[in-house]
């Protein structure tokens, strides 16, 4: 039996033990910080490394590792869960290092011990994030140095392709995490309107505009949020406490059309508004030098869809 006792596991087990003993901080916080790191290290200690070691010990008779890596590569996708949780874990660690003296004492004690190798907990937490890219680089170098007729050439190349897929899986997890984090921050700025809290939404662009009103001679500053399925017309809140914007109008992208202003003639000071409208709503506004609205034909549905691009246009 091989025990999974990596430095990160020492921190995890000791913090979990302290949480259960003193109740100074929640056990769930410890589990959230370390995510599935126990599964990752046990997979390596009990399966991946022993398989590689047996093959290296028998290298004279079986000079190949590509088949071993191919067999184990699908399990490397478990890193995606860890990578996706990493930013949140780092934030929790920083919070509880400041918030809880017992938490801080356990971490500091282990960091000063031989078990940690004089390295910080943050360093050990980062190692799994870097593991798949390192595997990819090492295996790529191994394949490049193999003779064309080497018995491991084909298997090693297939293993490299699978490692590349695992790396892409981790990158996709990071991208999705960043998308959801950005979306959540936008929802907070908008005051978390219930009908808009949809994790499948994608924020395309945002920016200030000047509203054109027939009842007023001077334009009013407003703000647009363009999602994949809706355009939100917002008013900045005077008191910057809580939500930063109040949603005044929601226009669905489906069926939306844009009326572009004519190009200015040379020397003209006249600014013409852009109009956005669908069967239910209509808006007219001027770009404020940072946002311009243009249309793109949707190939799949033949509907006009709006896309907003930061184009540095002068208002």
C-alpha positions in Angstrom: 0.0 0.0 0.0 1.4 3.4 -1.1 0.3 6.3 1.1 -0.6 9.5 -0.6 1.3 11.9 1.6 2.5 14.8 -0.6 3.3 18.2 1.0 -0.1 19.6 0.0 -1.8 16.5 1.6 0.0 17.3 4.8 -1.5 20.8 4.8 -4.9 19.4 3.9 -5.0 16.7 6.6 -3.6 18.9 9.3 -6.0 21.8 8.6 -8.9 19.3 8.5 -7.8 17.9 11.8 -7.6 21.3 13.4 -11.0 22.4 12.0 -12.6 19.3 13.5 -10.8 19.7 16.9 -11.1 23.4 17.5 -14.1 24.4 15.3 -12.1 27.6 14.7 -12.8 27.5 11.0 -15.1 25.3 8.9 -14.1 21.9 7.5 -15.9 22.8 4.3 -13.5 25.8 3.7 -10.5 23.4 3.9 -12.1 21.0 1.4 -12.9 23.9 -0.9 -9.3 25.2 -0.8 -7.8 21.8 -1.7 -10.6 20.7 -4.1 -9.8 17.2 -5.5 -6.1 17.3 -4.8 -6.3 14.1 -2.7 -7.7 12.2 -5.8 -4.9 13.7 -8.0 -2.1 12.7 -5.7 -3.4 9.2 -5.0 -3.8 8.6 -8.7 -0.2 9.5 -9.2 1.1 7.6 -6.1 -0.9 4.4 -6.5 -1.2 4.1 -10.3 0.7 6.4 -12.7 4.1 6.5 -11.0 4.3 2.8 -10.2 3.4 1.9 -13.8 6.1 4.2 -15.1 8.6 2.9 -12.6 7.9 -0.7 -13.5 8.5 0.1 -17.2 11.7 2.0 -16.5 13.0 -0.9 -14.4 12.3 -3.2 -17.3 13.6 -0.8 -20.0 16.0 -3.2 -21.6 13.3 -5.7 -22.4 10.5 -3.1 -23.0 11.9 0.3 -24.1 8.6 2.1 -24.3 6.4 4.3 -22.1 3.9 5.6 -24.7 1.4 2.8 -24.0 1.5 3.4 -20.3 0.8 7.1 -20.7 -2.0 6.4 -23.2 -3.7 4.1 -20.6 -3.4 6.7 -17.9 -4.0 9.9 -19.9 -7.8 10.0 -19.7 -7.5 10.3 -15.9 -5.4 13.5 -16.2 -8.6 15.4 -17.1 -9.3 15.3 -13.3 -6.9 18.3 -13.2 -9.6 20.4 -14.9 -11.7 20.4 -11.7 -8.7 21.5 -9.7 -7.6 24.2 -12.1 -11.2 25.5 -12.4 -11.3 25.9 -8.6 -7.7 27.3 -8.2 -8.5 31.0 -8.2 -11.3 30.6 -5.7 -9.1 28.4 -3.5 -6.3 31.1 -3.5 -8.9 33.7 -2.5 -10.2 31.5 0.3 -6.7 30.8 1.6 -5.8 34.5 1.7 -9.1 35.3 3.5 -8.7 32.6 6.2 -5.0 33.3 6.7 -6.1 36.8 7.8 -9.4 35.8 9.5 -8.4 32.8 11.6 -5.3 32.7 13.9 -5.5 28.9 14.4 -5.7 28.5 10.6 -2.6 30.7 10.1 -0.7 28.9 12.8 -1.2 25.5 11.3 -0.1 26.7 7.8 2.9 28.6 9.2 4.0 25.6 11.3 3.9 23.2 8.3 5.6 25.7 6.0 8.6 25.8 8.5 8.7 22.0 8.7 10.7 19.5 6.7 7.5 18.2 5.2 7.0 21.4 3.2 10.6 21.6 2.0 10.8 25.3 3.1 8.1 26.1 0.5 4.8 27.9 1.0 1.4 26.4 0.8 0.7 28.6 -2.2 3.7 27.0 -4.0 2.4 23.5 -3.3 -1.1 24.4 -4.4 0.3 25.7 -7.7 2.1 22.5 -8.6 -1.0 20.6 -9.9 -1.9 23.6 -12.1 1.6 23.4 -13.7 1.7 19.6 -14.0 -0.1 18.9 -17.3 1.9 21.6 -19.3 5.1 20.1 -17.9 4.0 16.6 -19.0 3.3 17.9 -22.4 6.7 19.6 -22.7 8.6 16.5 -21.4 6.7 14.1 -23.7 7.2 16.4 -26.7 10.9 16.4 -26.1 10.9 12.6 -25.7 9.1 12.2 -29.0 11.5 14.6 -30.8 14.5 12.7 -29.6 13.1 9.2 -30.6 14.6 7.7 -33.7 12.0 7.3 -36.5 12.2 3.5 -36.3 12.0 3.4 -32.4 9.3 0.9 -31.2 7.8 3.6 -29.0 7.5 6.2 -31.7 3.8 5.7 -32.6 2.6 5.1 -29.1 4.5 8.1 -27.7 3.0 10.3 -30.4 -0.5 9.1 -29.6 0.2 9.7 -25.9 1.4 13.2 -26.7 -1.9 13.9 -28.5 -3.8 12.7 -25.5 -1.8 14.9 -23.1 -2.4 17.8 -25.4 -6.1 17.1 -25.2 -5.9 17.0 -21.4 -4.1 20.4 -21.5 -6.8 21.8 -23.7 -9.4 20.5 -21.3 -7.8 22.4 -18.5 -7.5 25.5 -20.6 -11.2 25.3 -21.5 -12.0 24.9 -17.8 -10.0 28.1 -17.0 -11.7 30.0 -19.8 -15.2 28.9 -18.6 -14.3 29.8 -15.0 -13.2 33.3 -16.2 -16.3 33.7 -18.2 -18.6 32.8 -15.3 -16.6 35.1 -12.9 -16.9 38.0 -15.3 -20.6 37.3 -15.8 -21.2 37.2 -12.1 -19.4 40.5 -11.6 -21.6 42.1 -14.3 -24.8 40.7 -12.6 -23.6 42.3 -9.3 -23.1 45.7 -11.1 -26.7 45.3 -12.4 -28.2 44.5 -9.1 -28.8 40.8 -9.9 -32.1 41.0 -11.7 -33.6 37.5 -11.4 -34.6 37.1 -15.0 -31.0 38.0 -16.1 -29.1 35.6 -13.8 -28.4 33.0 -16.4 -25.0 31.3 -16.5 -25.4 30.5 -20.2 -25.3 34.2 -21.1 -22.2 35.8 -22.6 -21.3 39.4 -22.2 -20.1 40.7 -25.6 -19.4 44.3 -25.0 -20.3 47.2 -22.7 -19.8 51.0 -22.8 -21.3 54.5 -22.3 -23.6 56.2 -24.8 -25.5 59.5 -24.9 -29.3 59.1 -25.1 -31.1 61.3 -27.6 -34.5 62.6 -26.2 -37.1 64.7 -28.1 -38.1 66.2 -24.7 -34.7 67.5 -23.9 -32.1 69.5 -25.9 -29.1 68.0 -24.1 -28.3 64.3 -24.4 -28.2 62.2 -21.2 -25.4 59.8 -20.3 -26.5 56.1 -20.3 -24.7 52.7 -20.4 -25.2 49.7 -22.6 -24.5 46.0 -21.8 -24.7 43.8 -24.9 -25.1 40.1 -24.2 -25.5 37.3 -26.7 -29.3 37.4 -26.3 -30.2 40.9 -25.1 -29.2 44.5 -25.0 -29.6 46.2 -21.6 -30.1 50.0 -21.5 -29.0 51.2 -18.1 -28.8 54.4 -16.0 -25.9 54.9 -13.6 -27.0 55.0 -10.0 -26.2 58.2 -8.1 -25.3 56.4 -4.9 -22.5 53.9 -5.7 -23.6 51.5 -3.0 -24.5 48.0 -4.1 -25.5 47.9 -7.8 -23.8 50.5 -10.0 -26.6 50.5 -12.7 -30.4 50.4 -12.9 -31.8 48.5 -15.9 -34.3 50.7 -17.7 -34.9 48.8 -20.9 -34.2 45.3 -22.1 -34.2 44.6 -25.9 -34.0 41.0 -27.1 -31.4 40.5 -29.8 -33.7 38.2 -31.7 -35.4 40.4 -34.3 -33.3 43.4 -33.4 -32.3 45.9 -36.1 -29.9 48.8 -36.1 -30.2 52.0 -38.1 -26.7 53.4 -38.8 -26.0 57.1 -38.8 -24.8 58.6 -42.1 -21.1 59.3 -42.3 -20.1 62.8 -41.4 -19.0 65.0 -44.3 -15.6 66.7 -43.9 -15.9 69.8 -41.7 -19.4 68.9 -40.5 -20.0 69.1 -36.7 -23.4 67.4 -36.8 -23.5 64.1 -34.9 -26.3 61.7 -36.0 -27.7 59.1 -33.6 -27.7 55.3 -33.9 -31.1 53.7 -33.5 -31.7 50.2 -32.1 -35.1 48.8 -32.3 -37.2 45.6 -32.4 -41.0 45.2 -32.4 -41.3 46.1 -28.7 -38.7 48.8 -28.0 -36.6 51.5 -29.6 -33.5 53.5 -28.6 -31.5 56.3 -30.2 -28.1 57.3 -28.9 -24.7 58.8 -29.7 -21.5 56.9 -29.2 -19.2 58.5 -26.7 -15.9 57.8 -28.4 -15.5 54.3 -26.9 -18.4 52.2 -28.2 -19.9 51.8 -31.7 -22.7 49.5 -32.6 -22.7 47.5 -35.8 -24.7 44.6 -37.3 -23.6 41.1 -38.3 -25.8 38.7 -40.2 -26.4 35.5 -38.3 -25.6 32.6 -40.7 -27.7 30.1 -38.9 -31.0 32.0 -38.4 -31.0 34.8 -40.9 -31.8 37.3 -38.1 -30.1 40.6 -37.6 -27.9 40.4 -34.5 -26.2 43.3 -32.8 -22.5 43.2 -31.9 -20.8 46.1 -30.1 -17.1 46.8 -30.7 -14.7 49.2 -29.1 -13.6 51.1 -32.1 -12.2 54.4 -30.7 -14.7 56.5 -32.8 -15.0 60.1 -32.0 -18.5 61.1 -31.0 
